[in-house]
């Protein structure tokens, strides 16, 4: 199965949530021009992680990272399923997220860049084009924006939600809507001793932000309080925490991934002990809950060295975290229902389409790094 060549190494994929643009997606790329190591986490043969950049290397190489945001249309029925609509040149892209605004307003995309900026882009659906509308400096140029997340995943409105981004110097930055500029940094605080790979909102309580980093810790923050102290710190990880996503349909449930190849589900009211954990292999880089309530048990996982997988957890029918009793072999806690192994390099970017298929499956797009390839598949 031939994939689409993204030219630069690809690391993030996001489908547009707008109902009139369900066949549009963006793919972010990250090119290293001087041959230095990637900022992304890697695993050696023993599964241990070696930090890729010293502070000196980051400073010396700050001008050598560049990337693109590719806007594409996907039609699996065509011989060439991906149509490239637009290429936007940027500093290297590390993460992207669409703001879940009301369908009455044009979709907005936020991009985390490698020179300390978050940029906002408005999608003109009919024209098939992104217009850059704002650049927000969150850190100096030698600091990378590693991840970002919008607060309004569940509660869409005509205005922008708040945005949180994690920075390679260990800080988190909170960006709020501003009637004058559109979005501005209102809080910034030191959260982790090493790179915080992920920052994510509690979609049910927009006063709470979660973060995870290379210091083997997951933390929660209440943005109404002093940000010098987290709500909780979970230190019970054997490797860095790389991804966190709040469940859009089940309150108090988050999925947490680590490059120890494990996905853990936590009840946020008891955040130190996982409800269950799935050994998915390869090192986890991204997790995405299915966008529909009908498939709320399905989690899409980018497994770095072991492709992409769909994991189905045994949640109860009421949408609560009702798992089978430990040790009950008749009712598995989780199972891998689909895997996609066509990529030949690090599996980083993946997302579900928001448009449903007639056969009950969902279109998935995935991208990989060194082979700079984008694929589509159904799961």
Secondary structure, 3 states (H helix, E strand, C coil): CCCEECCCCEEEEEECCCHHHCCEEEEEECEECCCCCCCCCCCCCCCCCCCCCCHHHHHHCCCCEEEEEEEEEECCCCCCCEEEEEEEEEECEEEEEEECCCCCCCCEEEEEECCCEEEEEEEECCCCEEEEEEEEECCCCCCCEEEEEECCCCCCCCCCCCEEEEECCCEEEEEEEECCCEEEEEEEEECCCCCCCEEEECCCCCCEEEEECCCCCEEEEECCCCCCCCCEEECCCCCCEEEEEECCCCCCEEEEEECCCEEEEEEHHHCCCCCEEEECCCCCCEEEECCCHHHCCEEEEECECCCEEEEEECCCCCCCCCCCCCCCCCCCCEEEEEEECCCCCCEEEEEEEEEECCCCCEEEEEEECCCCEEEEEEC
